[in-house]
Structure formats: C-alpha cells, structure tokens
C-alpha cells in the first residue's frame, strides 16, 4: 500500500508499506490509487511507546477515587466518603500526596469513611498506602499499620497486589479497554512493569490480544519463568507480546521519604531505604545477564542510582535505570560510558516539584535530569509510570518540554527537552525505509493511528 501526502519535517512525502514495514519514501507525487491512504497533509510521526506502565493498576484506576486534589486528611476523607461505590467492595482511592500535609495521617480518620468496609488510599507513587482499621485487620497488617494507618514499600506493594487480585476475565477486559484508549492516543506499544506472571500474557494472547505491542517484564520472584522457557529480552511470547525486563525495586520514593540518599532528607535524619541489598542486586543482575534478560532497575535517590550504576559496572552489563530521579553529575557521565538507558517519566518532575524542593533542598539542582542525560550521551526513553501519571503520551511530551503543569514558571527549565527530542525518546522507530510502519498522523482534526485508518 501507499500512504500519500504525509507531512514529514515540512515536506510532503509518499510512504510505501509492505507487510507492515516501510519499504520506500519518495516525494509526494499527487497520485492516488485504490487502496492508498491519503494523509491529507497531516504530520506523520512514528508510533509512540510508553516505556513504564503498571498495566493492571492503570486499568483499575479509572474506577477509583481521585485523591490528587486533596491537600490534607479531611479532604481525602471527604472524597472517599462521597465516591460512588457498589456498597460492598473496598473503597479505594489513588493519588495520595501526604508528604506536604501539616498533620500526619491517622487511621482513625479513615475509620470515619467506613467502619465495615476496607478503605484503601494509595499514594501517588504507590510506595505507600493509607488504610483504615477494617483493611488492617482483613490484610493482617494491624501492627505494621500502627496508629497512622500508613504502610510503606513491600507492605504497600502487598496491598496493591491484593487489590489487583480480581477475576481474570474481568481484569483482561479492563486491560483491553485501557489499551484501546492508549492506542487512540497514538500508543503502539508499552513496557509493562506489573507484578504479573507470564501465564497472564499467555492467557491474553490465547484470547487474541493484539491491541498494542507489549514487553512484559518480570520481578525477581517470577524471573525464573523466563529462564525456564529460555526467553531473552525481546523474544516473542506470541502475538504482539515480547519478553521484557527483569524489574528490581532498589529503593523507595521521594514522597514516602524512602528514596535512598547519600545524605539525609532536609530537616530529617533518614537517608531512605535500600529495598534490595547490594549483594542481592549483583546476584540478580548476573543471573539475568547470563540468561539474556536485560535488567531495568528502579532507582530514585542519588545513592540508589550510585549503587545501581556500580552494580552494572561490576557485572559488565548494560541495562536501564527506571526513574533515575536524582543522579549525581559524575554518575550521569558513568551511565553514558556504560551504555545505560535512563527511563524517565517527565510528569514526575512537574508533579513532585514542591515535595522535591522541601525534602531535597539545593540538591534539586541535579534532580529529575533529562537534557543532561542527552547532553552526556545517555540514551533516554520516556513513559508515564501509569497509574502514577496518566497513560497519555501527549501529556508526557508536554511535561518534558514545558516542565510545568500550572501557571507557574517552568521548574528547572534547563532540563526541558525540545518537542523533537521528546518524540524521539517516546518512539522506538523512525520514518525511514526498513522501519516498522507503526505510524500516526497528527492534523487539525486530531490524531489518527495508521492501524485505525486502514
């Protein structure tokens, strides 16, 4: 087939596509034949990827209470109390940002929402969760929750998994709907970092899932599923799904004050936590490397990033650092030398700016880098971390270029990307012969994915 009259960097072109691949690009001829697709002068772009998605959580978040507008405990309680529910299931909210509250959270406040049903409020970064006493008893975490009702890190992840434990068919339908919405926004592929089994994708593939391309990653508890099948990163599981990465959570997060730091958070004694010991991290990375699986290591704090970079260097392996929110300038240079990829979520820099200023102080001068990575020669890929931010590539691109989401000036605008840089970091292909025809068209009437146009 031929795609006619597509605008590429100000020039109208025709694109020949055979078997899903671009085979030729020529100046627009003005001709048109049956079976051609007329782009009508719309801008052609490579299809976009979201490189960091928690797919089960994102598929469920639409039905949960939005807690982002809440700036104190009372506001959270009011949102949860008035959120429509079926009267039986747990009352669940997402987007809690308690790091800036004047008063600390208390479980008793959530008990006023319901004395008979679990009430669960996930933090924006999902590294903490606030629960009521019913949830604490039901989940067996009364002692860990204490009077505050706050669970952090592994305890919070356990609750997240519990909330995602719903009927497979229901979950698969939710995921399909979420991926259809993503495709309509120009997404052609995602990297999934959900705490799932490969058998979940086996089931979806058997049902005919082919909405977008997926790289399905595994956590340490399940990585042997890939080893046992002989699957390497990039190998096909079937359909549009490939084996992804080994995902390891090395430290916590900024809002939860568990990011692993070289020096304490401002005004506090804590330097955060290392969720995975250095020796265990090295063991996991060596094992994955031996089996051909690339590692994607979560690191937020500056010391966590140093530890991760040290480990990649010891093992002699390339891979990805997920988030890389605070990286010492010398470590940025080391990342480039080692061929590491920075997997960044631009919305985090915008959403976290006030918390970062409060908890990291002057250290924000080297926090949330993007342009610095590119300038140093580090490969950059962008994503949302949905449900932490919306699975919307255009929002991701806007946050990467604007570095602000409100009327305030851009936050550290020296780290902003150009539109071209942000799009390149959001795509895995280019508009060239030999590349996949994962194309989207952007014009005055909106966006058209090629797959939807044909």
Secondary structure as UniProt FT lines:
FT   STRAND          2..8
FT   TURN            9..10
FT   STRAND          11..18
FT   TURN            19..20
FT   STRAND          21..27
FT   TURN            34..35
FT   STRAND          37..38
FT   TURN            40..41
FT   STRAND          43..46
FT   STRAND          48..53
FT   HELIX           55..61
FT   TURN            62..63
FT   STRAND          65..66
FT   TURN            68..69
FT   HELIX           73..82
FT   STRAND          91..96
FT   HELIX           98..100
FT   HELIX           107..111
FT   TURN            112..113
FT   STRAND          119..123
FT   TURN            124..125
FT   STRAND          128..131
FT   HELIX           133..139
FT   HELIX           142..145
FT   TURN            146..149
FT   STRAND          150..152
FT   HELIX           153..164
FT   HELIX           168..184
FT   TURN            185..186
FT   STRAND          187..192
FT   HELIX           198..206
FT   TURN            207..208
FT   STRAND          213..219
FT   TURN            220..223
FT   HELIX           224..229
FT   TURN            233..234
FT   STRAND          236..238
FT   TURN            239..240
FT   STRAND          241..249
FT   TURN            254..257
FT   TURN            266..267
FT   HELIX           278..290
FT   TURN            291..292
FT   STRAND          295..299
FT   HELIX           302..315
FT   STRAND          320..323
FT   HELIX           329..338
FT   STRAND          341..344
FT   HELIX           346..351
FT   HELIX           353..360
FT   HELIX           361..366
FT   HELIX           371..376
FT   STRAND          379..382
FT   HELIX           393..402
FT   TURN            411..412
FT   HELIX           413..415
FT   HELIX           419..425
FT   TURN            433..434
FT   STRAND          439..443
FT   TURN            444..445
FT   STRAND          446..449
FT   HELIX           450..453
//
